[in-house]
């Protein structure tokens, strides 16, 4: 298993990012700001999540092109659990 990230990661839609900027909350996506990394998703992350974590399919899709062998091994573990 791969270690958890050292910083907190938030996922939100581009619309939510725009709303945050209009409210005076400025940050750059894909960069770490105040210890928080922000990811922009094409869909609302909460629609698939049952907990405060990413759903397995979204995680798998976001990392499938990563060349790190440890990541690929973890993705294989996730894929084995998919209800095909």
C-alpha positions in Angstrom: 0.0 0.0 0.0 1.2 3.5 -0.7 1.5 6.0 2.1 -1.1 8.8 2.5 -0.1 12.2 1.2 1.7 14.5 3.6 -0.8 17.3 2.9 -4.5 17.4 2.9 -6.1 17.1 -0.6 -9.4 18.7 -1.5 -11.3 17.9 -4.7 -13.9 20.2 -6.2 -15.4 21.2 -9.5 -14.2 24.2 -11.6 -17.4 26.0 -10.7 -16.6 25.6 -7.0 -13.1 26.9 -7.6 -14.5 30.0 -9.3 -17.0 30.5 -6.4 -14.1 30.3 -4.0 -12.1 32.9 -5.9 -15.1 35.2 -6.1 -15.4 34.9 -2.3 -11.8 36.1 -1.9 -10.3 32.7 -1.4 -7.4 32.5 -3.8 -5.4 29.5 -4.5 -3.8 27.8 -7.5 -5.0 24.4 -8.3 -2.5 21.5 -8.4 -0.3 23.5 -6.0 -0.1 23.2 -2.3 -1.4 26.3 -0.5 -1.3 26.4 3.3 -0.6 22.6 3.3 -3.7 21.8 1.2 -3.5 20.5 -2.4 -6.6 21.3 -4.6 -7.7 19.0 -7.4 -10.3 20.1 -10.0 -12.6 17.4 -11.1 -15.1 17.3 -13.9 -17.9 16.1 -11.7 -18.9 16.8 -8.1 -16.7 14.6 -6.0 -19.3 14.1 -3.3 -21.7 12.4 -5.7 -19.7 9.2 -5.7 -18.1 9.2 -2.2 -19.6 7.4 0.7 -17.1 8.8 3.1 -14.8 11.8 3.2 -12.4 10.0 0.8 -12.2 9.6 -3.0 -14.3 6.8 -4.5 -12.2 3.8 -5.8 -13.0 4.4 -9.4 -12.0 8.0 -9.4 -8.8 7.2 -7.6 -8.0 4.5 -10.1 -8.8 6.8 -13.1 -6.7 9.6 -11.7 -3.6 7.4 -11.2 -3.8 4.9 -14.0 -1.1 6.6 -16.1 1.4 6.9 -13.1 4.5 4.9 -13.9 5.5 4.2 -10.2 5.4 0.4 -9.7 4.0 0.9 -6.1 1.1 2.9 -7.5 0.4 0.3 -10.2 0.4 -2.5 -7.6 -2.1 -0.5 -5.5 -4.2 0.1 -8.5 -4.2 -3.6 -9.2 -5.5 -4.2 -5.7 -8.2 -1.7 -6.2 -9.1 -3.2 -9.6 -9.5 -6.6 -8.1 -12.3 -5.2 -5.9 -14.3 -3.6 -8.7 -17.7 -5.3 -9.2 -17.3 -6.0 -12.9 
